[in-house]
Amino acid sequence: MDSANIDAFSDVHGGSRELWRSLQARWPAFFSAYAGLAEVPRRRGSLSPKTRELVLLAVNAAVTHLNERAMRDHIRAALREGASADEIAEVLQLVSVLGIHAISIGFPAVLDIAVQAGRESELPPAEMAPHQLELKENFTRTRGYWNPFWEQALRLDPALFEAYFAFSSVPWNDGVLEPKVKEFVYVAIDASTTHMFDDGTRGHMANAFKQGASVEEVLEVLELCVPLGIQSVTIGLPILDEELARLGHGPGAAQ
């Protein structure tokens, strides 16, 4: 890959041109193999370039990862592909709900462990009050789905459920992205290597299909998560060079 192609590669995949040139010069086989891996979802071409960048932004903006440099790269690329500021801000709003998974995992555990510990009498009654039933109806109507976890959350802590429902519904009530793209964002952050939340991944895939997504589109969303692993190299290699320089060695001395 010549210098012009490296520049184009950097524009598409983010990261500094100098870093990609260094990686290609020092480990050409590794760089070539990574370039092939990173191109797979783009060759599939099921998502628009703008949607692709919004998904990549989501993966890097997730609180389980938070790569500021990559976020900047993909915000810049999304703007270049025609995304509006409102669309980009909406992706960040959608990603900000990831904290709810503390109770997605924790509340079912509370139910199980409380029973095992003989504390079942401290749990709220299984039968819901009228306000809880109203919240369930509103959630199902607004979000288009319901699952057993929400039943548990609504039973254990209706105040938190109501507050989360209001918080997470803002992009759905006032947002500009089409519903299936919102679901792509959720699939990406749940399936990403830094989170790997199986229930959420499956649930949002099902919602994406309900919203008209194709299997090819969902496959591409997942494939866009795969190159995240290269950040071990793109962050680590400059640190290696700095430490080699500190010892008086040039780049690549440790090869």
C-alpha positions as a Markdown table, in Angstrom:
| # | Residue | x | y | z |
|---|---|---|---|---|
| 1 | Met | 0.0 | 0.0 | 0.0 |
| 2 | Asp | 1.6 | 3.3 | -1.1 |
| 3 | Ser | 1.6 | 6.6 | 0.7 |
| 4 | Ala | -1.6 | 7.9 | -1.0 |
| 5 | Asn | -3.4 | 4.6 | -0.2 |
| 6 | Ile | -2.3 | 4.9 | 3.4 |
| 7 | Asp | -3.8 | 8.4 | 3.6 |
| 8 | Ala | -7.0 | 7.0 | 2.2 |
| 9 | Phe | -6.9 | 4.1 | 4.6 |
| 10 | Ser | -6.5 | 6.5 | 7.5 |
| 11 | Asp | -9.4 | 8.7 | 6.3 |
| 12 | Val | -11.7 | 5.6 | 6.2 |
| 13 | His | -10.6 | 3.7 | 9.3 |
| 14 | Gly | -9.4 | 6.5 | 11.5 |
| 15 | Gly | -6.0 | 6.7 | 13.3 |
| 16 | Ser | -3.1 | 8.8 | 12.3 |
| 17 | Arg | -1.4 | 8.4 | 9.0 |
| 18 | Glu | 2.0 | 8.3 | 10.6 |
| 19 | Leu | 0.9 | 5.3 | 12.8 |
| 20 | Trp | -0.4 | 3.3 | 9.9 |
| 21 | Arg | 2.8 | 4.0 | 7.9 |
| 22 | Ser | 4.9 | 2.9 | 10.8 |
| 23 | Leu | 2.9 | -0.2 | 11.3 |
| 24 | Gln | 3.1 | -1.1 | 7.6 |
| 25 | Ala | 6.8 | -0.5 | 7.5 |
| 26 | Arg | 7.6 | -2.5 | 10.6 |
| 27 | Trp | 5.1 | -5.4 | 10.3 |
| 28 | Pro | 3.8 | -5.4 | 6.7 |
| 29 | Ala | 2.2 | -8.8 | 6.9 |
| 30 | Phe | 0.3 | -7.8 | 10.0 |
| 31 | Phe | -0.8 | -4.5 | 8.6 |
| 32 | Ser | -2.0 | -6.2 | 5.4 |
| 33 | Ala | -3.9 | -8.8 | 7.3 |
| 34 | Tyr | -5.6 | -6.1 | 9.4 |
| 35 | Ala | -6.5 | -4.0 | 6.4 |
| 36 | Gly | -8.2 | -7.1 | 4.9 |
| 37 | Leu | -10.1 | -7.7 | 8.1 |
| 38 | Ala | -11.2 | -4.1 | 8.4 |
| 39 | Glu | -12.5 | -4.0 | 4.8 |
| 40 | Val | -14.8 | -7.0 | 5.2 |
| 41 | Pro | -17.9 | -5.0 | 6.4 |
| 42 | Arg | -17.3 | -2.3 | 3.8 |
| 43 | Arg | -17.2 | -4.9 | 1.1 |
| 44 | Arg | -20.5 | -6.2 | 2.3 |
| 45 | Gly | -21.9 | -2.8 | 1.8 |
| 46 | Ser | -25.3 | -3.3 | 3.4 |
| 47 | Leu | -25.1 | -0.2 | 5.5 |
| 48 | Ser | -24.8 | 3.3 | 4.1 |
| 49 | Pro | -21.4 | 5.0 | 4.8 |
| 50 | Lys | -23.1 | 7.4 | 7.2 |
| 51 | Thr | -24.7 | 4.6 | 9.2 |
| 52 | Arg | -21.5 | 2.7 | 9.3 |
| 53 | Glu | -19.7 | 5.6 | 10.9 |
| 54 | Leu | -22.5 | 6.1 | 13.4 |
| 55 | Val | -22.2 | 2.4 | 14.4 |
| 56 | Leu | -18.4 | 2.8 | 14.8 |
| 57 | Leu | -18.9 | 5.9 | 16.8 |
| 58 | Ala | -21.3 | 4.0 | 19.1 |
| 59 | Val | -18.7 | 1.2 | 19.7 |
| 60 | Asn | -16.0 | 3.7 | 20.6 |
| 61 | Ala | -18.3 | 5.9 | 22.7 |
| 62 | Ala | -19.7 | 3.1 | 24.8 |
| 63 | Val | -18.9 | 3.6 | 28.5 |
| 64 | Thr | -17.3 | 0.2 | 28.5 |
| 65 | His | -14.6 | 1.5 | 26.0 |
| 66 | Leu | -14.5 | 5.3 | 25.7 |
| 67 | Asn | -11.7 | 5.8 | 23.1 |
| 68 | Glu | -11.7 | 9.6 | 22.7 |
| 69 | Arg | -9.4 | 9.6 | 19.7 |
| 70 | Ala | -11.5 | 7.1 | 17.8 |
| 71 | Met | -14.7 | 8.9 | 18.8 |
| 72 | Arg | -13.3 | 12.1 | 17.2 |
| 73 | Asp | -12.2 | 10.2 | 14.1 |
| 74 | His | -15.7 | 8.7 | 13.6 |
| 75 | Ile | -17.5 | 11.9 | 14.4 |
| 76 | Arg | -15.4 | 13.6 | 11.7 |
| 77 | Ala | -16.0 | 10.8 | 9.3 |
| 78 | Ala | -19.8 | 10.8 | 10.0 |
| 79 | Leu | -20.0 | 14.5 | 9.3 |
| 80 | Arg | -18.1 | 13.9 | 6.1 |
| 81 | Glu | -20.6 | 11.3 | 5.1 |
| 82 | Gly | -23.5 | 13.7 | 5.7 |
| 83 | Ala | -24.6 | 13.0 | 9.2 |
| 84 | Ser | -26.1 | 15.9 | 11.0 |
| 85 | Ala | -25.1 | 17.2 | 14.5 |
| 86 | Asp | -28.5 | 16.0 | 15.8 |
| 87 | Glu | -27.9 | 12.4 | 14.4 |
| 88 | Ile | -24.4 | 12.2 | 16.0 |
| 89 | Ala | -25.7 | 13.6 | 19.3 |
| 90 | Glu | -28.6 | 11.0 | 19.2 |
| 91 | Val | -26.1 | 8.2 | 18.9 |
| 92 | Leu | -24.3 | 9.5 | 22.0 |
| 93 | Gln | -27.7 | 9.7 | 23.8 |
| 94 | Leu | -28.6 | 6.1 | 22.8 |
| 95 | Val | -25.2 | 4.8 | 24.0 |
| 96 | Ser | -25.6 | 6.6 | 27.3 |
| 97 | Val | -28.2 | 4.1 | 28.4 |
| 98 | Leu | -25.6 | 1.3 | 28.8 |
| 99 | Gly | -25.5 | 1.8 | 32.6 |
| 100 | Ile | -28.8 | 0.1 | 32.9 |
| 101 | His | -27.1 | -3.2 | 32.5 |
| 102 | Ala | -26.0 | -3.0 | 36.1 |
| 103 | Ile | -29.6 | -3.9 | 36.9 |
| 104 | Ser | -30.1 | -6.0 | 33.8 |
| 105 | Ile | -27.7 | -8.4 | 35.4 |
| 106 | Gly | -28.1 | -7.5 | 39.1 |
| 107 | Phe | -31.9 | -7.5 | 39.6 |
| 108 | Pro | -32.4 | -11.1 | 38.4 |
| 109 | Ala | -29.6 | -12.0 | 40.7 |
| 110 | Val | -31.3 | -10.2 | 43.6 |
| 111 | Leu | -34.5 | -12.2 | 43.1 |
| 112 | Asp | -32.6 | -15.5 | 43.0 |
| 113 | Ile | -30.2 | -14.9 | 45.9 |
| 114 | Ala | -32.8 | -13.3 | 48.1 |
| 115 | Val | -34.9 | -16.5 | 47.8 |
| 116 | Gln | -31.9 | -18.7 | 48.5 |
| 117 | Ala | -31.0 | -16.5 | 51.5 |
| 118 | Gly | -34.5 | -16.8 | 53.0 |
| 119 | Arg | -35.3 | -13.1 | 52.4 |
| 120 | Glu | -38.2 | -13.6 | 50.1 |
| 121 | Ser | -40.5 | -11.7 | 52.5 |
| 122 | Glu | -38.5 | -8.6 | 51.8 |
| 123 | Leu | -39.2 | -8.7 | 48.1 |
| 124 | Pro | -42.1 | -6.7 | 46.6 |
| 125 | Pro | -45.3 | -8.6 | 45.7 |
| 126 | Ala | -45.4 | -10.2 | 42.3 |
| 127 | Glu | -48.7 | -8.6 | 41.5 |
| 128 | Met | -48.3 | -5.1 | 40.1 |
| 129 | Ala | -50.1 | -2.0 | 41.2 |
| 130 | Pro | -52.2 | 0.0 | 38.7 |
| 131 | His | -49.4 | 2.5 | 38.1 |
| 132 | Gln | -46.9 | -0.3 | 37.4 |
| 133 | Leu | -49.3 | -1.8 | 34.9 |
| 134 | Glu | -49.7 | 1.6 | 33.2 |
| 135 | Leu | -45.9 | 2.0 | 33.0 |
| 136 | Lys | -45.7 | -1.5 | 31.4 |
| 137 | Glu | -48.3 | -0.5 | 28.8 |
| 138 | Asn | -46.7 | 2.8 | 28.0 |
| 139 | Phe | -43.2 | 1.2 | 27.6 |
| 140 | Thr | -44.6 | -1.6 | 25.3 |
| 141 | Arg | -46.5 | 0.9 | 23.2 |
| 142 | Thr | -43.6 | 3.4 | 22.9 |
| 143 | Arg | -40.7 | 1.0 | 22.5 |
| 144 | Gly | -42.5 | -1.8 | 20.6 |
| 145 | Tyr | -41.4 | -4.7 | 22.9 |
| 146 | Trp | -41.4 | -6.1 | 26.4 |
| 147 | Asn | -39.3 | -8.8 | 28.0 |
| 148 | Pro | -39.2 | -10.7 | 31.3 |
| 149 | Phe | -36.3 | -8.5 | 32.6 |
| 150 | Trp | -38.4 | -5.4 | 32.5 |
| 151 | Glu | -41.1 | -7.2 | 34.4 |
| 152 | Gln | -38.6 | -7.9 | 37.2 |
| 153 | Ala | -37.2 | -4.3 | 37.1 |
| 154 | Leu | -40.7 | -2.9 | 37.3 |
| 155 | Arg | -41.6 | -5.1 | 40.2 |
| 156 | Leu | -38.4 | -4.5 | 42.2 |
| 157 | Asp | -38.0 | -0.8 | 41.7 |
| 158 | Pro | -40.8 | 1.0 | 39.9 |
| 159 | Ala | -39.3 | 4.4 | 40.6 |
| 160 | Leu | -36.0 | 3.5 | 38.8 |
| 161 | Phe | -37.9 | 1.9 | 36.0 |
| 162 | Glu | -40.0 | 5.0 | 35.5 |
| 163 | Ala | -37.0 | 7.3 | 35.6 |
| 164 | Tyr | -35.0 | 5.1 | 33.1 |
| 165 | Phe | -38.0 | 4.8 | 30.8 |
| 166 | Ala | -38.2 | 8.6 | 30.6 |
| 167 | Phe | -34.4 | 8.9 | 30.1 |
| 168 | Ser | -34.1 | 6.2 | 27.5 |
| 169 | Ser | -37.2 | 7.3 | 25.6 |
| 170 | Val | -35.9 | 10.8 | 24.7 |
| 171 | Pro | -34.2 | 9.6 | 21.5 |
| 172 | Trp | -37.3 | 7.6 | 20.6 |
| 173 | Asn | -39.7 | 10.5 | 21.2 |
| 174 | Asp | -37.6 | 13.4 | 19.8 |
| 175 | Gly | -34.9 | 11.7 | 17.8 |
| 176 | Val | -34.1 | 11.9 | 14.1 |
| 177 | Leu | -32.6 | 8.5 | 13.3 |
| 178 | Glu | -34.7 | 5.8 | 11.8 |
| 179 | Pro | -35.7 | 3.1 | 14.4 |
| 180 | Lys | -33.6 | 0.3 | 12.8 |
| 181 | Val | -30.5 | 2.5 | 13.1 |
| 182 | Lys | -31.2 | 3.1 | 16.8 |
| 183 | Glu | -31.4 | -0.7 | 17.2 |
| 184 | Phe | -28.1 | -1.1 | 15.3 |
| 185 | Val | -26.5 | 1.2 | 17.9 |
| 186 | Tyr | -27.8 | -1.0 | 20.7 |
| 187 | Val | -26.7 | -4.2 | 19.0 |
| 188 | Ala | -23.2 | -2.8 | 18.4 |
| 189 | Ile | -22.6 | -1.7 | 22.0 |
| 190 | Asp | -24.1 | -4.9 | 23.5 |
| 191 | Ala | -22.2 | -7.2 | 21.2 |
| 192 | Ser | -18.9 | -5.3 | 21.4 |
| 193 | Thr | -15.9 | -7.2 | 22.9 |
| 194 | Thr | -15.8 | -4.7 | 25.8 |
| 195 | His | -19.4 | -5.6 | 26.9 |
| 196 | Met | -20.6 | -8.9 | 25.3 |
| 197 | Phe | -24.1 | -8.7 | 26.8 |
| 198 | Asp | -25.9 | -11.6 | 25.1 |
| 199 | Asp | -29.5 | -10.9 | 26.2 |
| 200 | Gly | -29.3 | -7.3 | 25.0 |
| 201 | Thr | -27.6 | -8.3 | 21.7 |
| 202 | Arg | -30.4 | -10.8 | 20.9 |
| 203 | Gly | -33.2 | -8.6 | 22.1 |
| 204 | His | -32.1 | -5.6 | 20.0 |
| 205 | Met | -31.4 | -7.8 | 17.0 |
| 206 | Ala | -35.0 | -9.0 | 17.2 |
| 207 | Asn | -36.2 | -5.4 | 17.5 |
| 208 | Ala | -34.0 | -4.4 | 14.5 |
| 209 | Phe | -35.7 | -7.1 | 12.4 |
| 210 | Lys | -39.1 | -5.8 | 13.5 |
| 211 | Gln | -38.0 | -2.4 | 12.3 |
| 212 | Gly | -37.2 | -3.7 | 8.9 |
| 213 | Ala | -33.5 | -4.5 | 9.1 |
| 214 | Ser | -32.1 | -7.2 | 6.9 |
| 215 | Val | -29.8 | -10.1 | 8.0 |
| 216 | Glu | -27.1 | -8.6 | 5.9 |
| 217 | Glu | -27.3 | -5.2 | 7.7 |
| 218 | Val | -27.2 | -6.9 | 11.2 |
| 219 | Leu | -24.2 | -9.0 | 10.1 |
| 220 | Glu | -22.4 | -5.8 | 9.0 |
| 221 | Val | -23.1 | -4.2 | 12.3 |
| 222 | Leu | -21.4 | -7.1 | 14.1 |
| 223 | Glu | -18.5 | -7.1 | 11.6 |
| 224 | Leu | -17.9 | -3.5 | 12.4 |
| 225 | Cys | -17.2 | -4.4 | 16.0 |
| 226 | Val | -14.5 | -6.9 | 15.1 |
| 227 | Pro | -11.6 | -4.4 | 14.3 |
| 228 | Leu | -11.9 | -2.9 | 17.7 |
| 229 | Gly | -9.1 | -5.2 | 18.8 |
| 230 | Ile | -6.6 | -3.3 | 16.7 |
| 231 | Gln | -6.6 | -0.5 | 19.3 |
| 232 | Ser | -4.3 | -2.7 | 21.4 |
| 233 | Val | -1.8 | -2.0 | 18.7 |
| 234 | Thr | -2.7 | 1.6 | 17.7 |
| 235 | Ile | -2.5 | 2.7 | 21.4 |
| 236 | Gly | 0.3 | 0.4 | 22.4 |
| 237 | Leu | 2.7 | 1.0 | 19.5 |
| 238 | Pro | 3.3 | 4.7 | 20.2 |
| 239 | Ile | 3.9 | 3.9 | 23.9 |
| 240 | Leu | 6.4 | 1.3 | 22.8 |
| 241 | Asp | 8.2 | 3.9 | 20.7 |
| 242 | Glu | 8.2 | 6.4 | 23.5 |
| 243 | Glu | 9.8 | 3.9 | 25.9 |
| 244 | Leu | 12.4 | 2.8 | 23.3 |
| 245 | Ala | 13.3 | 6.5 | 22.7 |
| 246 | Arg | 13.6 | 6.9 | 26.5 |
| 247 | Leu | 16.2 | 4.1 | 26.4 |
| 248 | Gly | 18.0 | 5.6 | 23.5 |
| 249 | His | 16.7 | 3.1 | 20.9 |
| 250 | Gly | 15.0 | 3.9 | 17.6 |
| 251 | Pro | 11.5 | 2.7 | 16.6 |
| 252 | Gly | 11.5 | -1.0 | 15.8 |
| 253 | Ala | 14.5 | -1.8 | 17.9 |
| 254 | Ala | 12.6 | -4.4 | 19.8 |
| 255 | Gln | 11.6 | -6.5 | 16.7 |
